[in-house]
Amino acid sequence: MSQLHRPTFLLLLLLPCLISAAAAAATTTSISSNSVLVALLDSHYTELAELLEKALLLQTLEHSVGANNLTIFAPRNEALERDLDPEFKRFLLEPMNLKSLQKLVLFHIVPTRITSPDWPGSHVTLADDHVRLTRSSDGDNVVDAARVMKLDDVVRPDGVIHGIERVLVPKSVIEDFNNRRSLRSISAVIPEGAPEVDPRTHRLKKASGTPVPAGAPPALPIYDALAPGPSISPAPAPGPGGPHHHFDGEAQVKDFIHTLLLYGGYNEMADILVNLTSLATEMGKLISEGYVLTVLAPNDEAMAKLTTDQLSEPGAPEQIMYYHIIPEYQTEESMYNSVRRFGKVKYDTLRLPHRVVAEEADGSVKFGESEVSAYLVDPDVFVDGRISVQGIDGVLFPVEELKAKSKSETNVNSRSNSGLKKTATKLQRRGKLLEVSCRMLENVGLHSHFASCH
């Protein structure tokens, strides 16, 4: 190849790389200040802009506005502030329901420009759901069930914003909300016609025949209602899940771990559950079978205080985590009410036969005894009716294990001390024998021949 054609050949080889670099630079460029997305953030639709930021969708919409024209149906602020059901709004803002919030926000955005001539019609939103455009009998433009208040309220080169009177809610979000609400409403049914106990004789009274109204306090005193049993109670019977798989335990455990990561400060806990152990899989199976669990989750600061000796033994991470899992459903409110009423409460753990002790301290719930204790610092990190996660500021260990460890250390110290005393005694006895021997040698004039006698 001649010298003249070499630069041309090299340029041809580098041309695909230059084109891909230019395309990457074009995709990473920031959006224009005249963009419809910037206009939304600066507009009077502040409630929708705030939901968009909380849904973590800014980067997604930046890519969408760069590839397509966008049409945004923006509800008026009053629709989100006053007209929206408070319980539904609280559901959307919970960290574990981030996907539902994202779907609701994306349901208001269509990746094409829609103007007045496009009514009626049907379009696919960024949430992959269809939105219907119709006209009412009065000639008003309607989006699903929401009337358009301000057509072409904000117009930009890459999109348009239409003001609507109410929030658009996709059916999938409504189903998620109803499922969560039905799980939270699960509660024990108060028996009708409960027996009464005579406080003087502690014998059952004759049934009155009138049923106990729903919501009435229990007829039995708490100490009479509790039947004595073994210290280690058997595991609860499987709930309505069983072989019918009414509960998707794997999905619920994924939601719980994802919430830990989004909440922040519990990355070590999530890492142990997923990577270092198979506890996440075990918890999913338990939830699928109908069990309920309460997890006392130590934060990252507490997990950082664990030593390598505490984690290096085989099965140590599992044993530590088992002691932080309670096989019953407890929220911050229920635990605080229990310790306020009964003082100290002992909860069974998955690390049988050990129990974790809870008591009230400084207006909160304190777990553990003696020096190894932890306070409930982040209440209700995750609660869905099957799994409850309560954040604590320390790692808990069974009291019996700590006592056994301290006892073994005391025995080792006492053995070492006794060994030192025996050695000292032997050395002292050996010195007296040597002294007697040197005196005998001195009497016969031979002590100078031995260096030990000098």
KOLNULO-814854 format. One line per 3 residues: their letters; for each residue x negated, y negated, z negated of N, C-alpha, C. Coordinates in steps of 0.2 Angstrom, whole numbers. Last residue first. Example, Ala and Ser with C-alpha at 12.3 -4.5 7.8 and 13.67 -1.06 7.14 Angstrom:
KOLNULO-814854
sa) -64:11:-35:-68:5:-36:-64:0:-39 ~ -66:28:-39:-62:22:-39:-66:16:-39
END
This chain:
KOLNULO-814854
hcs) -136:99:-466:-139:92:-467:-134:87:-468 ~ -130:111:-463:-131:109:-470:-134:102:-471 ~ -131:112:-449:-125:111:-452:-125:109:-459
afh) -144:116:-447:-142:109:-445:-136:107:-448 ~ -155:126:-457:-148:125:-454:-146:118:-453 ~ -166:125:-464:-167:128:-458:-160:128:-454
shl) -164:120:-476:-167:115:-471:-167:118:-464 ~ -160:130:-485:-155:126:-482:-157:121:-476 ~ -169:138:-492:-168:139:-484:-163:135:-481
gvn) -170:139:-506:-175:135:-502:-174:136:-494 ~ -161:145:-513:-166:149:-511:-171:146:-507 ~ -152:135:-515:-155:138:-521:-161:142:-519
elm) -148:132:-502:-152:127:-506:-155:130:-512 ~ -139:143:-500:-146:143:-496:-151:138:-499 ~ -129:140:-508:-133:146:-509:-139:146:-506
rcs) -125:128:-502:-128:128:-509:-131:134:-511 ~ -120:132:-490:-126:128:-490:-129:127:-497 ~ -109:139:-494:-115:143:-491:-121:139:-491
vel) -101:129:-499:-103:134:-503:-109:138:-500 ~ -99:122:-486:-102:119:-492:-105:124:-497 ~ -92:132:-479:-98:130:-476:-102:126:-482
lkg) -80:132:-486:-84:138:-486:-91:136:-484 ~ -75:119:-484:-77:121:-491:-82:128:-491 ~ -73:119:-470:-78:115:-473:-80:117:-480
rrq) -62:128:-469:-69:130:-466:-74:125:-469 ~ -52:121:-475:-54:127:-478:-61:129:-475 ~ -51:110:-466:-53:109:-473:-55:115:-476
lkt) -46:117:-454:-53:113:-454:-55:112:-461 ~ -34:122:-459:-39:126:-457:-46:123:-457 ~ -27:110:-461:-29:114:-467:-34:119:-465
atk) -27:105:-448:-30:101:-453:-32:105:-459 ~ -19:114:-442:-25:114:-440:-30:110:-445 ~ -7:112:-449:-10:119:-450:-17:118:-448
klg) -3:100:-445:-5:101:-452:-9:107:-453 ~ -1:102:-431:-7:97:-433:-8:98:-441 ~ 10:110:-432:4:112:-429:-2:108:-431
sns) 19:101:-438:17:107:-442:11:110:-439 ~ 21:92:-427:18:90:-433:16:96:-438 ~ 26:101:-417:20:98:-416:17:95:-422
rsn) 38:104:-423:33:109:-422:26:107:-421 ~ 44:92:-424:43:95:-430:38:100:-429 ~ 46:89:-410:42:85:-414:40:88:-421
vnt) 55:99:-407:48:99:-403:43:95:-407 ~ 66:96:-414:62:102:-416:55:102:-413 ~ 69:84:-408:67:84:-415:63:90:-417
esk) 73:88:-396:67:84:-396:65:84:-403 ~ 84:96:-399:78:99:-396:72:95:-397 ~ 92:85:-404:90:91:-408:84:94:-406
ska) 94:78:-392:91:75:-398:88:80:-403 ~ 102:88:-385:95:85:-382:91:82:-388 ~ 113:89:-393:109:95:-392:102:93:-389
kle) 118:76:-392:116:79:-398:111:85:-397 ~ 121:76:-378:116:71:-381:114:73:-388 ~ 131:85:-377:124:86:-373:119:82:-376
evp) 141:80:-385:138:86:-387:131:87:-383 ~ 145:69:-377:141:68:-384:138:74:-386 ~ 141:68:-360:145:71:-365:141:70:-372
flv) 139:52:-353:136:59:-354:140:62:-360 ~ 142:39:-340:144:43:-346:140:50:-346 ~ 135:24:-335:135:31:-333:137:35:-340
gdi) 143:8:-334:139:13:-337:140:20:-335 ~ 154:0:-331:148:-3:-330:142:2:-333 ~ 167:6:-319:164:5:-326:157:3:-325
gqv) 183:5:-310:175:3:-311:173:2:-318 ~ 194:18:-306:192:12:-311:185:11:-312 ~ 205:24:-295:198:23:-296:197:17:-301
sir) 216:37:-292:215:31:-296:208:30:-297 ~ 226:46:-281:219:44:-283:219:37:-286 ~ 240:45:-280:237:52:-280:230:51:-283
gdv) 244:32:-280:248:37:-282:246:44:-283 ~ 233:24:-276:238:25:-271:243:31:-273 ~ 221:13:-280:227:16:-283:232:17:-277
fvd) 205:6:-283:209:10:-278:215:14:-282 ~ 202:-2:-293:199:-3:-287:202:1:-281 ~ 208:-4:-307:212:-2:-301:208:-4:-294
pdv) 196:-15:-314:202:-11:-314:205:-10:-308 ~ 180:-16:-318:184:-17:-311:190:-13:-311 ~ 177:-13:-331:175:-20:-328:179:-21:-322
lya) 177:-4:-345:181:-4:-338:180:-12:-336 ~ 161:0:-351:167:-4:-352:171:-4:-345 ~ 153:14:-359:154:10:-353:161:6:-354
sve) 140:22:-369:147:20:-368:147:15:-362 ~ 129:28:-379:131:29:-372:138:28:-371 ~ 129:26:-393:125:22:-389:127:22:-381
seg) 145:32:-397:139:30:-400:135:25:-395 ~ 155:37:-383:154:36:-390:147:34:-391 ~ 167:33:-369:161:35:-372:160:34:-380
fkv) 174:17:-364:173:24:-363:167:27:-367 ~ 186:5:-367:179:7:-368:178:14:-368 ~ 196:-8:-360:195:-1:-362:188:1:-362
sgd) 198:-24:-368:197:-19:-362:197:-12:-365 ~ 197:-32:-379:202:-33:-374:202:-29:-368 ~ 186:-27:-386:185:-33:-383:191:-34:-378
aee) 192:-11:-384:186:-15:-387:186:-21:-383 ~ 200:5:-387:200:-2:-385:194:-6:-388 ~ 194:20:-380:196:16:-385:196:9:-383
avv) 191:37:-375:193:30:-373:196:26:-379 ~ 180:50:-371:184:47:-376:185:39:-374 ~ 181:65:-362:179:58:-362:183:54:-367
rhp) 176:82:-365:181:76:-364:178:70:-365 ~ 171:98:-359:169:91:-362:175:86:-360 ~ 170:111:-356:176:109:-360:175:102:-362
lrl) 173:105:-339:175:108:-345:169:111:-349 ~ 173:93:-330:167:96:-333:169:99:-340 ~ 184:86:-327:182:92:-323:176:96:-325
tdy) 191:81:-343:187:80:-337:186:86:-333 ~ 204:74:-354:200:80:-351:197:78:-344 ~ 202:61:-365:204:63:-358:200:69:-356
kvk) 207:55:-380:202:59:-377:206:62:-370 ~ 208:39:-388:212:44:-383:206:48:-380 ~ 210:30:-402:206:34:-398:210:39:-394
gfr) 224:21:-403:217:20:-405:213:24:-400 ~ 237:22:-398:235:28:-402:228:27:-404 ~ 240:9:-392:245:13:-396:242:18:-401
rvs) 229:5:-385:232:1:-390:236:4:-395 ~ 227:16:-377:222:15:-383:224:10:-387 ~ 238:15:-369:237:21:-373:232:20:-379
nym) 237:3:-362:242:4:-367:241:10:-372 ~ 225:6:-355:225:1:-360:231:2:-365 ~ 230:16:-347:225:18:-351:225:13:-357
see) 240:9:-339:242:15:-343:237:17:-348 ~ 232:-1:-333:238:-3:-338:240:3:-342 ~ 224:6:-325:221:2:-330:226:0:-335
tqy) 231:22:-323:229:16:-321:226:12:-326 ~ 229:39:-320:229:34:-325:227:28:-321 ~ 233:56:-317:233:49:-314:234:44:-319
epi) 221:69:-320:227:66:-321:227:59:-318 ~ 207:74:-323:213:77:-319:220:75:-320 ~ 194:63:-321:200:65:-325:205:68:-321
ihy) 177:62:-318:184:63:-315:189:66:-320 ~ 165:61:-324:168:55:-323:175:56:-319 ~ 160:74:-325:162:71:-331:165:64:-330
ymi) 157:76:-312:162:80:-314:165:77:-321 ~ 145:68:-311:151:66:-307:157:69:-310 ~ 136:76:-318:137:69:-320:144:67:-317
qep) 136:88:-310:139:88:-317:140:81:-320 ~ 131:84:-298:138:86:-298:141:86:-305 ~ 118:80:-302:123:75:-299:130:77:-300
agp) 113:93:-306:114:87:-311:118:82:-308 ~ 110:104:-298:117:103:-300:118:97:-305 ~ 93:105:-305:98:108:-300:105:107:-303
esl) 86:89:-310:88:96:-311:93:98:-306 ~ 85:76:-306:81:81:-303:83:88:-304 ~ 92:66:-314:95:68:-307:91:74:-304
qdt) 85:64:-325:92:66:-326:95:68:-319 ~ 72:61:-320:73:68:-324:81:69:-325 ~ 74:49:-315:73:55:-310:74:61:-314
tlk) 87:40:-323:80:42:-322:80:48:-318 ~ 99:27:-320:97:34:-321:90:36:-319 ~ 100:14:-317:97:15:-324:96:23:-325
ama) 108:13:-306:101:12:-305:97:13:-312 ~ 121:15:-310:118:21:-307:110:19:-306 ~ 123:2:-315:123:7:-320:120:13:-317
edn) 123:-5:-303:118:-7:-308:118:-2:-313 ~ 134:0:-296:127:1:-293:122:0:-299 ~ 146:7:-307:144:3:-302:136:4:-301
pal) 155:23:-310:149:18:-312:147:14:-306 ~ 172:26:-310:166:25:-305:161:20:-308 ~ 182:38:-314:178:32:-318:172:31:-314
vtl) 196:43:-306:189:43:-305:186:37:-309 ~ 209:54:-308:207:47:-309:199:47:-310 ~ 220:63:-297:214:62:-300:213:55:-302
vyg) 232:76:-295:231:69:-295:224:68:-299 ~ 236:90:-283:234:87:-289:233:80:-289 ~ 241:95:-271:246:92:-275:243:89:-282
esi) 232:100:-262:236:105:-266:241:102:-271 ~ 226:88:-258:230:92:-253:234:97:-257 ~ 218:86:-269:223:81:-268:228:85:-263
lkg) 208:96:-268:213:96:-274:219:91:-272 ~ 202:93:-256:206:100:-256:211:99:-262 ~ 196:81:-259:201:81:-254:205:88:-254
met) 187:85:-268:192:81:-271:198:81:-265 ~ 178:93:-260:182:96:-266:188:92:-268 ~ 173:83:-252:177:88:-249:181:92:-254
als) 166:75:-262:172:72:-258:176:77:-254 ~ 157:84:-267:162:82:-271:168:79:-267 ~ 145:89:-262:151:90:-258:157:89:-262
tln) 131:77:-263:135:83:-266:141:84:-261 ~ 125:67:-256:121:71:-261:125:77:-263 ~ 135:61:-248:129:64:-245:125:69:-250
vli) 147:58:-255:147:61:-248:141:64:-246 ~ 145:55:-268:151:59:-266:150:62:-259 ~ 133:47:-267:133:54:-271:139:58:-269
dam) 138:36:-260:133:40:-257:132:47:-261 ~ 147:31:-269:150:34:-263:144:38:-259 ~ 138:27:-279:143:32:-281:146:35:-274
eny) 131:17:-272:127:23:-275:133:29:-276 ~ 140:7:-269:137:11:-264:134:17:-266 ~ 148:-2:-276:149:5:-278:146:10:-272
ggy) 147:-15:-272:144:-13:-279:145:-6:-281 ~ 162:-16:-263:156:-19:-265:153:-17:-272 ~ 174:-14:-256:174:-18:-262:168:-20:-264
lll) 170:-6:-245:172:-13:-244:172:-17:-250 ~ 166:6:-252:161:2:-248:163:-5:-247 ~ 178:9:-258:172:8:-262:167:4:-259
thi) 186:11:-247:188:6:-251:182:4:-256 ~ 180:23:-242:180:17:-238:181:11:-242 ~ 184:31:-252:177:30:-252:176:24:-247
fdk) 198:31:-250:196:29:-257:188:27:-256 ~ 200:36:-237:202:29:-239:199:27:-245 ~ 195:49:-239:191:44:-235:193:37:-236
vqa) 205:54:-248:198:53:-250:194:48:-246 ~ 215:53:-239:216:49:-245:209:48:-248 ~ 211:63:-229:212:56:-227:212:51:-233
egd) 211:74:-237:205:72:-234:206:65:-232 ~ 225:76:-241:219:74:-246:213:72:-243 ~ 239:73:-237:233:73:-233:227:71:-238
fhh) 253:82:-243:248:77:-245:242:78:-240 ~ 260:93:-239:263:87:-239:258:81:-240 ~ 256:106:-236:252:101:-234:256:94:-234
hpg) 262:118:-240:266:114:-235:262:108:-232 ~ 255:125:-249:254:127:-242:257:123:-237 ~ 254:110:-260:253:117:-259:252:119:-252
gpg) 262:99:-264:258:99:-258:258:107:-256 ~ 269:98:-276:273:99:-270:269:100:-264 ~ 256:104:-286:261:100:-285:265:102:-279
pap) 249:118:-296:249:114:-289:256:111:-289 ~ 248:115:-313:250:119:-308:250:115:-301 ~ 232:110:-321:239:109:-319:241:113:-313
aps) 222:121:-330:223:116:-325:230:116:-323 ~ 224:122:-348:223:125:-342:224:120:-336 ~ 214:113:-361:221:115:-358:219:118:-351
isp) 205:117:-374:204:117:-367:211:119:-363 ~ 211:119:-386:207:113:-385:206:112:-378 ~ 228:125:-385:221:126:-386:217:119:-384
gpa) 241:116:-394:239:121:-389:231:122:-390 ~ 257:110:-401:250:112:-402:247:117:-397 ~ 266:98:-392:266:105:-394:258:107:-395
lad) 273:83:-395:267:86:-393:267:93:-396 ~ 285:79:-401:285:81:-394:279:85:-392 ~ 280:75:-414:285:81:-413:285:83:-406
yip) 273:64:-410:270:69:-414:274:76:-414 ~ 283:55:-405:277:58:-401:274:64:-404 ~ 300:60:-407:294:56:-409:288:59:-406
lap) 312:61:-394:308:64:-399:302:60:-401 ~ 318:52:-385:322:54:-391:318:57:-396 ~ 310:39:-377:311:46:-378:314:47:-385
pag) 321:25:-372:315:28:-375:316:35:-376 ~ 329:25:-355:329:24:-362:323:27:-365 ~ 329:27:-342:325:21:-344:325:21:-352
apv) 345:33:-341:339:32:-337:335:26:-340 ~ 353:39:-356:353:35:-350:346:34:-347 ~ 356:55:-361:352:49:-362:351:45:-356
ptg) 373:61:-362:366:61:-359:362:55:-361 ~ 380:68:-377:380:62:-372:373:62:-369 ~ 379:79:-385:382:80:-379:382:74:-374
sak) 371:80:-396:377:76:-397:381:76:-390 ~ 365:95:-403:365:90:-398:372:86:-398 ~ 359:95:-420:364:97:-415:364:92:-410
klr) 342:93:-423:349:91:-424:353:94:-419 ~ 328:103:-428:332:100:-423:339:99:-425 ~ 318:97:-442:322:102:-439:326:99:-433
htr) 312:89:-451:308:91:-445:312:97:-442 ~ 318:84:-462:317:91:-462:313:93:-456 ~ 317:70:-459:315:72:-466:314:80:-466
pdv) 319:67:-446:313:65:-449:311:68:-456 ~ 326:79:-435:328:75:-442:321:73:-445 ~ 326:76:-418:323:79:-424:324:75:-430
epa) 335:80:-403:333:75:-409:331:79:-415 ~ 333:84:-386:335:86:-393:332:81:-398 ~ 341:76:-372:335:78:-375:336:79:-383
gep) 350:73:-361:352:77:-367:346:80:-371 ~ 339:73:-347:345:72:-350:347:76:-356 ~ 322:68:-346:327:73:-346:333:71:-350
iva) 316:57:-334:317:58:-341:323:63:-342 ~ 303:61:-323:311:60:-324:312:62:-331 ~ 289:52:-319:292:58:-322:299:56:-323
sis) 286:45:-302:286:45:-310:290:51:-313 ~ 282:37:-288:283:44:-291:282:43:-299 ~ 280:25:-282:287:26:-286:287:33:-289
rls) 269:27:-274:269:23:-280:275:24:-285 ~ 274:34:-263:269:37:-268:269:33:-274 ~ 282:24:-258:285:30:-260:281:34:-265
rrn) 273:14:-254:278:13:-259:281:19:-262 ~ 266:21:-244:262:19:-250:267:18:-255 ~ 276:23:-234:273:29:-237:269:27:-244
nfd) 279:9:-231:284:14:-235:281:20:-238 ~ 267:6:-225:270:2:-231:275:6:-235 ~ 267:14:-214:262:14:-219:264:11:-226
eiv) 279:9:-207:278:16:-210:273:17:-215 ~ 275:-4:-204:281:-3:-209:280:4:-212 ~ 264:-1:-195:263:-4:-202:269:-3:-207
skp) 272:5:-185:267:9:-188:265:6:-195 ~ 280:-5:-180:283:0:-184:278:4:-188 ~ 273:-22:-182:274:-16:-179:277:-10:-183
vlv) 280:-37:-185:277:-32:-189:278:-25:-185 ~ 279:-54:-183:280:-48:-179:276:-43:-183 ~ 286:-67:-193:281:-63:-192:283:-57:-188
rei) 295:-81:-185:294:-76:-190:288:-72:-188 ~ 295:-91:-175:298:-92:-181:297:-87:-187 ~ 280:-96:-165:287:-92:-166:289:-93:-174
ghi) 271:-105:-153:274:-105:-160:280:-101:-161 ~ 259:-99:-143:266:-101:-143:268:-100:-151 ~ 244:-103:-135:247:-102:-142:254:-104:-141
vgd) 233:-97:-123:238:-101:-125:241:-99:-131 ~ 216:-97:-114:222:-94:-117:227:-100:-119 ~ 205:-103:-109:205:-96:-109:211:-93:-113
prv) 208:-117:-108:207:-114:-102:207:-106:-103 ~ 223:-120:-119:216:-120:-117:214:-116:-111 ~ 236:-126:-128:234:-123:-121:227:-125:-120
vdd) 248:-124:-140:241:-126:-139:239:-122:-132 ~ 262:-122:-136:260:-127:-142:253:-129:-141 ~ 270:-115:-127:264:-119:-125:262:-124:-130
lkm) 285:-118:-137:282:-115:-131:276:-119:-129 ~ 289:-116:-152:285:-121:-148:282:-117:-143 ~ 298:-105:-156:299:-112:-158:296:-117:-154
vra) 305:-91:-151:299:-95:-149:301:-102:-151 ~ 311:-79:-162:312:-84:-157:306:-89:-157 ~ 308:-62:-164:306:-69:-166:308:-74:-161
adv) 309:-49:-161:315:-52:-164:314:-59:-166 ~ 301:-50:-146:304:-45:-151:310:-48:-154 ~ 302:-66:-143:297:-61:-143:299:-56:-149
vnd) 312:-76:-133:312:-72:-139:306:-67:-138 ~ 318:-92:-128:313:-87:-127:312:-83:-133 ~ 335:-97:-126:329:-97:-130:325:-91:-128
gds) 348:-96:-121:343:-98:-117:336:-98:-120 ~ 358:-91:-129:357:-98:-129:351:-101:-124 ~ 356:-78:-129:362:-80:-125:361:-88:-125
srt) 338:-76:-126:344:-75:-130:350:-78:-126 ~ 326:-66:-117:330:-73:-118:336:-71:-121 ~ 311:-57:-121:318:-58:-119:320:-65:-120
lrv) 298:-47:-121:299:-54:-120:306:-54:-118 ~ 291:-35:-132:296:-36:-128:297:-44:-127 ~ 275:-27:-134:279:-32:-136:284:-34:-131
hdd) 268:-11:-137:271:-15:-133:275:-21:-136 ~ 251:-9:-144:259:-8:-145:262:-13:-140 ~ 238:-11:-146:240:-5:-142:248:-4:-142
alt) 234:-22:-151:236:-17:-156:238:-11:-152 ~ 234:-32:-141:228:-29:-143:228:-23:-148 ~ 249:-27:-132:245:-31:-137:239:-28:-138
vhs) 257:-26:-117:253:-22:-122:249:-27:-126 ~ 273:-33:-113:266:-33:-112:263:-29:-118 ~ 288:-36:-103:285:-32:-108:277:-32:-107
gpw) 300:-49:-100:295:-44:-98:293:-40:-104 ~ 309:-63:-94:308:-58:-98:303:-53:-96 ~ 294:-74:-94:300:-71:-98:306:-69:-93
dps) 285:-80:-86:284:-73:-87:289:-70:-92 ~ 287:-93:-85:290:-89:-80:289:-82:-81 ~ 280:-98:-97:287:-98:-97:290:-93:-91
tir) 266:-87:-99:269:-94:-99:276:-93:-98 ~ 252:-79:-104:259:-78:-104:262:-85:-104 ~ 237:-71:-100:240:-78:-101:248:-77:-100
tpv) 232:-57:-110:233:-60:-104:237:-67:-105 ~ 232:-48:-122:226:-50:-118:227:-52:-111 ~ 241:-55:-135:241:-51:-129:235:-53:-125
ihf) 244:-54:-153:239:-56:-147:240:-52:-141 ~ 250:-49:-163:252:-55:-161:248:-58:-155 ~ 244:-37:-166:251:-36:-163:253:-43:-161
lvl) 233:-41:-174:232:-39:-167:239:-39:-163 ~ 239:-41:-186:237:-47:-183:236:-46:-176 ~ 243:-28:-189:248:-33:-189:245:-39:-185
kql) 230:-21:-188:235:-20:-183:241:-25:-183 ~ 224:-27:-199:221:-28:-193:226:-27:-187 ~ 232:-22:-210:232:-29:-209:229:-31:-202
skl) 230:-8:-208:236:-11:-207:236:-18:-206 ~ 216:-8:-211:218:-6:-205:225:-8:-203 ~ 216:-12:-225:213:-16:-220:215:-14:-213
nmp) 220:-6:-237:225:-7:-231:223:-11:-226 ~ 211:-7:-247:212:0:-244:217:0:-238 ~ 212:-20:-251:206:-18:-247:207:-12:-243
ell) 227:-29:-249:223:-24:-253:218:-21:-248 ~ 235:-37:-241:229:-39:-243:225:-35:-248 ~ 247:-29:-238:242:-31:-233:236:-33:-235
frk) 253:-28:-251:251:-22:-248:246:-24:-242 ~ 256:-42:-253:251:-39:-257:249:-32:-254 ~ 266:-42:-243:260:-46:-242:255:-44:-247
fep) 276:-34:-249:273:-32:-242:266:-36:-241 ~ 279:-41:-260:276:-34:-261:273:-32:-254 ~ 285:-52:-254:278:-53:-258:275:-46:-259
dld) 290:-54:-238:291:-50:-244:284:-50:-248 ~ 290:-70:-230:287:-63:-231:288:-60:-237 ~ 294:-83:-232:299:-78:-230:296:-71:-230
rel) 283:-90:-238:289:-89:-242:294:-83:-239 ~ 271:-88:-229:271:-90:-236:277:-88:-240 ~ 275:-84:-217:270:-80:-220:270:-82:-228
aen) 284:-94:-213:286:-87:-212:281:-82:-216 ~ 277:-106:-215:283:-104:-220:285:-97:-219 ~ 269:-107:-204:266:-105:-210:271:-103:-215
rpa) 275:-98:-189:274:-104:-193:272:-102:-200 ~ 265:-86:-180:271:-88:-184:270:-94:-188 ~ 260:-86:-163:258:-88:-170:264:-90:-174
fit) 254:-77:-151:261:-79:-154:260:-80:-162 ~ 243:-80:-139:243:-79:-146:250:-81:-148 ~ 235:-73:-126:241:-77:-128:242:-75:-135
lnn) 219:-75:-117:223:-73:-123:229:-77:-124 ~ 210:-69:-104:214:-74:-106:218:-72:-112 ~ 195:-59:-107:202:-60:-104:204:-67:-107
agv) 182:-59:-111:184:-55:-106:191:-56:-103 ~ 181:-68:-122:176:-69:-116:178:-64:-110 ~ 191:-64:-130:192:-70:-126:187:-71:-121
she) 185:-52:-134:191:-52:-130:192:-58:-126 ~ 174:-56:-142:173:-52:-136:179:-52:-131 ~ 181:-63:-152:176:-67:-148:175:-63:-141
ltq) 189:-53:-158:192:-58:-153:187:-62:-149 ~ 179:-47:-165:182:-43:-160:186:-48:-155 ~ 174:-57:-173:170:-54:-168:173:-50:-163
lll) 186:-58:-181:183:-64:-177:179:-61:-172 ~ 192:-49:-190:193:-48:-183:190:-54:-178 ~ 194:-47:-204:188:-46:-201:188:-45:-193
ake) 206:-51:-210:206:-44:-207:199:-43:-203 ~ 203:-63:-215:203:-58:-220:203:-51:-216 ~ 204:-70:-203:198:-70:-206:198:-64:-211
lle) 218:-69:-201:213:-66:-195:206:-66:-198 ~ 224:-75:-212:224:-68:-211:219:-65:-206 ~ 220:-88:-208:217:-85:-214:218:-78:-214
ale) 228:-90:-197:220:-90:-196:217:-87:-202 ~ 240:-89:-202:238:-84:-197:231:-84:-197 ~ 240:-101:-210:241:-94:-213:239:-89:-209
tyh) 238:-112:-201:233:-110:-206:234:-103:-209 ~ 242:-118:-189:244:-111:-191:239:-109:-195 ~ 237:-130:-185:241:-130:-191:244:-124:-193
sdl) 220:-126:-180:227:-128:-179:231:-128:-185 ~ 207:-121:-180:208:-128:-182:215:-130:-181 ~ 209:-108:-176:206:-109:-182:207:-116:-185
lav) 214:-110:-163:219:-107:-168:216:-108:-175 ~ 203:-116:-156:209:-120:-157:214:-117:-163 ~ 195:-105:-156:193:-111:-160:199:-115:-161
lvs) 203:-98:-147:201:-95:-153:199:-100:-158 ~ 203:-105:-135:209:-104:-139:208:-102:-146 ~ 188:-116:-134:192:-110:-133:198:-110:-137
nss) 180:-127:-134:187:-128:-131:191:-121:-130 ~ 168:-122:-138:172:-126:-143:179:-127:-140 ~ 165:-105:-132:166:-112:-131:170:-116:-136
ist) 156:-92:-140:162:-95:-137:162:-102:-136 ~ 139:-88:-138:144:-90:-142:150:-92:-138 ~ 132:-73:-129:133:-81:-130:139:-82:-134
tta) 132:-60:-127:130:-62:-133:131:-70:-134 ~ 134:-58:-113:139:-56:-118:138:-58:-125 ~ 122:-64:-108:129:-67:-106:134:-65:-111
aaa) 113:-55:-112:112:-62:-114:119:-66:-113 ~ 117:-44:-105:117:-44:-112:117:-51:-115 ~ 114:-49:-92:121:-47:-94:122:-47:-101
aas) 100:-51:-92:105:-56:-91:112:-55:-93 ~ 97:-37:-94:95:-42:-99:99:-49:-98 ~ 101:-32:-82:104:-30:-88:103:-34:-94
ilc) 92:-39:-73:100:-40:-72:103:-38:-79 ~ 80:-35:-77:81:-42:-77:89:-43:-77 ~ 81:-21:-74:80:-23:-81:82:-30:-82
pll) 82:-21:-60:88:-19:-64:87:-21:-71 ~ 69:-28:-56:75:-31:-55:81:-28:-59 ~ 57:-21:-57:60:-24:-63:66:-28:-62
lll) 56:-16:-44:56:-11:-50:59:-15:-56 ~ 55:-27:-36:60:-23:-35:61:-18:-41 ~ 43:-32:-41:49:-36:-42:55:-32:-41
lft) 34:-22:-36:35:-23:-43:41:-27:-45 ~ 35:-25:-22:37:-19:-25:38:-19:-33 ~ 30:-38:-22:37:-37:-20:39:-30:-23
prh) 17:-36:-26:21:-40:-30:28:-39:-28 ~ 12:-27:-14:13:-25:-21:17:-29:-26 ~ 11:-32:-2:17:-29:-3:18:-27:-11
lqs) -2:-37:-1:3:-41:0:10:-39:-2 ~ -11:-26:-2:-10:-31:-8:-4:-35:-7 ~ -3:-11:4:-7:-17:5:-6:-21:-1
m) -4:6:0:0:0:0:-4:-6:0
END
